[in-house]
Amino acid sequence: MKRSSVGFLLAALAIFSQTNITAAQTDFSTPVPGGATAATVFCLQAGELSSGAFVSTYVQVSPKVWEEKAFLRNSKNRFEETRRDDQMVELFDRSRSLQLIFDFPSKKIKFTASGSTEKELSHILNATDNASSSDCVALAARSGAPSSAQTGGAGASPIVNIFVRPGTALGIPPGTRLTATSGPPCPGNPGFFLCPNRFTCAPVGGVCCPGAGACNAGTFCDKFINAACIAPGSPRFCAGSGNPVTGVSLHCAPGKACAVGNLCL
């Protein structure tokens, strides 16, 4: 078999494997991307119900106090944490008589206002604990209408959006981290986009693992934990699935183990 054919088959297998993992993320028993539970969440990213597009970040700014910061809008709301357990977090905005619920089993943010019936507000795209929240908190700090830093004002270090035509070859140096807020939809996973390496998906506003070279030899990008790598010795790793060409592998979410047949149990 020609080398090019082998490479194509490896790529096809990688895409198929990653799509299967992605589909499993819609199961209520699968942890929310980012690794936090309702009991440990410190920063949470929310996506629009209809499209899954990233719309806001919820950050715990002090004990029992949370702030919601809208993306690309000058909107900030403050909430008091009134209840927390392993399944959900309840917040209350006294100024609007509005209650929010981070419902982790359904991966939804729900709300009630002035005694109305409970309604779904948005998707939970990503949730991290205090120790793992640097990317989430940094994104929240950049939320709001574009500032001089984003528009290239005097003395600013501008944030540059680069648009590339479909089919353009991209050379990404090993170790590069790409922070993105949009991209092609991830098949079968609302609220996620397909990363530039075309093999992995990330939540809108999340961080893509750049692929081969990002992790040490013999280890692979962890698609569930930002800026982490996974090794074949981990019970989450599916034996024989690592692809050194793409830097990705088939593996399970935290709390699950890869069993025979590449099933996450």
Secondary structure as UniProt FT lines:
FT   HELIX           3..24
FT   TURN            25..26
FT   TURN            28..29
FT   TURN            33..34
FT   TURN            38..40
FT   STRAND          43..48
FT   TURN            49..51
FT   STRAND          54..62
FT   TURN            63..64
FT   STRAND          65..71
FT   STRAND          76..84
FT   STRAND          88..93
FT   TURN            94..97
FT   STRAND          98..103
FT   TURN            104..107
FT   STRAND          108..113
FT   TURN            114..115
FT   STRAND          119..128
FT   HELIX           130..132
FT   HELIX           134..141
FT   HELIX           148..151
FT   TURN            154..155
FT   TURN            166..167
FT   TURN            174..175
FT   STRAND          178..179
FT   TURN            187..188
FT   TURN            190..191
FT   STRAND          192..194
FT   TURN            196..197
FT   STRAND          201..203
FT   TURN            204..205
FT   STRAND          207..208
FT   TURN            212..213
FT   TURN            217..218
FT   STRAND          220..221
FT   TURN            226..227
FT   STRAND          229..230
FT   TURN            232..233
FT   TURN            235..236
FT   TURN            239..240
FT   TURN            244..247
FT   TURN            254..255
FT   STRAND          258..259
FT   TURN            260..262
FT   STRAND          263..264
//
